[in-house]
Amino acid sequence: MMLAGKTYWVVGASEGLGRALAACLVVEGASVVVSARDLTKLRAFSASHPKLRAVVMDVTDSASVTQAVALAGEVDGVIYCAGLYDPMSALDWQPGQAEAMADANYIGALRLLSHLVPVFVARKAGHIVLIGSLAGFRGLPGAIGYGSSKAALMHLAENLRVDLRGSGVRVQLANPGYIATRLTAKNRFRMPQLMSPEAAALRVLRLMLSTRFCATFPAPFAWLFTIGRFLPLRLFQSLF
């Protein structure tokens, strides 16, 4: 698939994977709308690339999403990278944190796609890329809120894929492992095969240029999760 001449909307682009992906798309010749809550960071980023246009959006606020859709205008595709993460165990449950992660990581995607999917279907063309996580495959320790919200997003991608088959709308899902960002900096454990945002962005870009539905990376760490779906839950969880 060619990306040159297309317009993509990258949501969650003020830093990390979203920012790196937006930069990759510009190199590929695409025009890019970048969104996040932090307008200052967005403006600083968009000023460095002539093919970037900043549209501030809070995915947890319906009015903000509606306004951003109008400002973004017609787009050929959307990449949902918005993410919120706080490590939290059920033994130390903090009121409000799980709800906030679910709102940003999953419900926000529903808010945005409720505007875009009908437009794509009516046009018989569009491209939806959702960023899941290895944490969404099975229940992990210390991932209350985050793991389940990513699992829901991954399930949504599968729903969209089957419903939109033959409609002209492409759906893809990327499930990365650990990426070095301000979010993973909160972790106090060793993170196997920690990737830079730029390396992860290249893997997502490779997926977008392909005809595959899903990419799970990096190997071999990702194999533990894909194969782990078929292991007894007690054994899988004991590995962590």
N, C-alpha and C positions, 0 to 999 in steps of 0.2 A: 504494500500500500504506500502511495506517495503522500507525504505530508506537506510538500511545498505548495504554497498558495491557499492552504486551508487555514481556518481560524479555530484555534483551540482555547478553551477556558480552563485554566488550571486553578483549582480551588485549594487554598492552603499553600500559597506560593511565597509567603514572606521570608521563609527560610527552609532549610533542610531539603528533603526530597522534592517537594513541590517547586522550590526555587531552582534546583538543579534541573528538573524536568523542563521547566519553562525555558531555561537557557538552551537545553538540547533541542527543543522544538524550533527555536529561533535559528539555530545552526542548520536545521533541516529545511528552512525556508518557510516555516509557518508564521502566521501572525498570532499573537498570544494575548489573551486577556488574563490578567493575574488578579486573584482575589485573596483577601484575608481580612482580619479585623484591624490590623495595624497599618493605617494609611501611611504613616511616616516611612516604615520599612518598604512598603509597596512602591511609594513614589521614588525612593532612593534606588530601588532595583530597576524600575521601569525607565528611569532616567539614563541608565547605562546601556539600554538596548532600544533602538528605534522601533522595533516591531513588538514591543510590549506596551500594553495599555492597562492601567491600574483601575480597578473597580472595587472599592471597599465593600466587604460583606461579612456579616456575622451569621453563620449558618444556623445558630441557635435561635435566631429571631426571624419570624415569618415575614414581618414588614421589611426587614433589611434584605431578605432573599428576594422578595417581590421587586423591590426597587433595583437591586443589582441585576436581575434578569432584564429589566427594561434598559438599564444603562449598558449592559454587555452587548445587547443587540443580537443579530443572527450569528450563530456559531456552528461550526461543522462537527465539533466534538467537545466533550467535557472530561476532565480528569479530576476525580474527587480524592484529594490528598489531605483534606482537613483532618487533623488528628489531635486528640488530647490524651495524655497519659500521666497517671500517678500510680506508682507501685502501691498496692494495698492488699493486705491479707484480710480474710474474714475475721481473723482474731483481733484486728485493729481497724475495724470498719469506721470510716469517717463519714458522717452524714453529709450528703450532697455530692460527694466525689464521684460515686458510681453513676449517679444521674447525669452529672456534667459530662462524663466521658461518653455515655450512651447518646446524649444529645448531640455532641459534636461529631462523634465517629459514625453514627448510624442515622439518627433521626434527621440530622442536617442533610444527609444525602437524599432522604425521602422528600424533604422540603424542596430541595433544588430540582430533583428529577421530576417532581410532580408538575413543574413548569416546562421542563425541557423535553421529556419523553413524548408528550402529545404533539409537540411541534415536530420532532424528528419523525414520528410515525406518519403525520400528515404529509410531510415532505418526502417520505420514503427514503430518507438518508440521514445518517447521524452516527456518531461514534461515542460510546460510553466506556470509560476506563475507571474501575474502582480499585483502590489500593487497600487490600486486606492485610493480613499478617500471619506469620507462622503461629502466632499466639491464638489464632482463631480456630485452629484445627481441633484441639481438645483442651480440657480444663487444666490449667497450669497453676502452680502456687504463686500467691502474691499478685494475681492478675484480676481481682474482682473489678468488674466494670469494664476494663479494657478488653480482656479476652472475649467476653460475651458480646460486646459491641462490634468487634471485628468479625466474630463468627456470624453475627446477624448481617453484616455488610456482605460477607462472602456468600451467604445464602441468597441475599438479594440479587447478587450478580448471576447466580444460577437461575433464579426465577426469571430475570430479564432475558437471559440467553434463550430460554425455551419459548417464552411468550413472544419474543421479537424475531424469532427465526423466520426468514422469508419476508420480513418487513422492510429490508434495506437498512436497518439499524444494527450496527455491530456492537457487541458487548464483550469486554475483556476484563480479566481479573488478574492482578499482580499481588503475590503474597511474599513480601520480603521478610528477611530475618532482621537482625539487629543493625540499625543504621546510626552512625555517630551524629547525634543531634542533642539539643538542649534537653530533650525528653529522656533519651536513654542515659544521659549523664546523671539522672536521678537514681539509676540502678547501683546497687552496692554488691554486685556479684559479677563474676567473669562472664563476658558475652562472647560466645564462640563466633568466629568469622565476622567480626564487626566490620561493616562496610562503610565507606564514605558515601555521602549523599550523591556524589557524582557517579560513583560506580553503580549504585542502585538505580539511578536515573537511566543509565545506559542499558541496564537489563529491562527496564520498563519500556524504553524506546524500542529495543529489539522485539519485544512482544507486540508493540503497536504496529510495527512494520511487517509482522507475520500474520498468518491466518489462524494462529492458535487462539484458544479461548483463555487459557490460564498459564501463568508462569510462577513457579515457586522456587525461591532461591535464597541464599547461595547453597549449592551442593558442596560437600556431602551433608552439611548440617540440616538442610531441608529434607533430606531423605528420612531422617528420624521422625519427622512430623507426618510425611505422606505415608510411610510404612506404619507409623505408630497408630494410625487410625484403625488398623486391623489387630493391634495388640490388646490383650486384656487391660482395662483401664488402670488396675492396680500396678501392673508391670510398667506401663507407660509413665505413670506419675512417679514411680519409684526412681526412674532414670533422672529425674530432676531434683 
